[in-house]
């Protein structure tokens, strides 16, 4: 990963406490200097697939890493349904519960193409800040169904309402700019409600741009978290039965066992750091568990409208914009 | 309408000590900015508090005997901005490298 081997500052995980390295003065008398920071910062992308993005950020302060995490969760905008006009709801699900469910549906619309609604905005909204949908579903009995059928799919039509039933109503020139696949629900198979013959839903939905700090439905990530890189050191040889016991104390794939039935550390990265080894007196002294103090492993799982790497960059941009706005205000005085 | 104000009470202490009030900010900016400003050698004290959880206000205190507090705050914000720029640059570069390496390995497999 890194070409030059650096001295990794460690925190030791003992049975009942987390101990700092006696040689490591931590952040206590560190002086902030931009050039030093630039030299220390390293980023390594580990994985970027449909499960999310995993990357390492090495050499940053905890507050900076935490700021990025918090920004991704609650200050990167996304589009979500904010108003639900219920013209008819004869199903058994209550209006307010239905409205809440609609709000949580993830939309594919790219929030960067839309503006926030302001206080002056009209109720109806404009094509720049609003997306509208309708949901019109009526459940009926299938006439061709025979009496001895028991499967609801054969007896009823439309008895399950899915997010795929949502129909986009383009406002103004929106039909020329966006296509249905750009603004519809990310998943078409989210079950919204179940109906029976005679039940009917007739809703108009209004989606706006918002922030996760206002409501979690606006958060662009499913999860965004970081953890410190674990480090496991074996202090002595562990063989035979104890080797397998040691292996079972860690997450799968962390401890390997070679042909001589001797345990070795295969890959400490994905250890859950459970400290289970300390339950066994015969193993207690065999390992030193540590974590690298400034090696953050970020995992970002997107809801689906923005790619996780875009979400991270947007989060950093938000922090930059905050700083810029306050600098401008100081300069204006 | 400004989002930055100063708390009264420091008029007699010179320009070095101030409590700034940030509107609509919280721990995200407060803690990040504090870790930077507290690490300037000129600064004697730097800390922040959110006096009430339902008020969107951040009180940010800087004390120094050498520099003006406003200048230190500005320097901190500028450093944090530069830090963001650098992070974006490094992340963008690594992401491009990663994507390039990935598309190459996909091509080799097919």
Interface residues (C-beta under 8 A of the other chain):
Chain A: X27 X30 X31 X32 X34 X37 X38 X41 X42 X43 X44 X45 X48 X55 X61 X62 X63 X64 X66 X67 X68 X70 X71 X75 X309 X312 X313 X316 X317 X319 X320 X322 X323 X324 X325 X326 X327 X329 X330 X331
Chain B: X2 X3 X4 X22 X25 X27 X28 X29 X31 X32 X34 X35 X36 X39 X40 X41 X70 X73 X74 X77 X78 X79 X80 X81 X82 X83 X84 X85 X86 X87 X88 X90 X91 X92 X94 X95 X97 X98 X99 X102
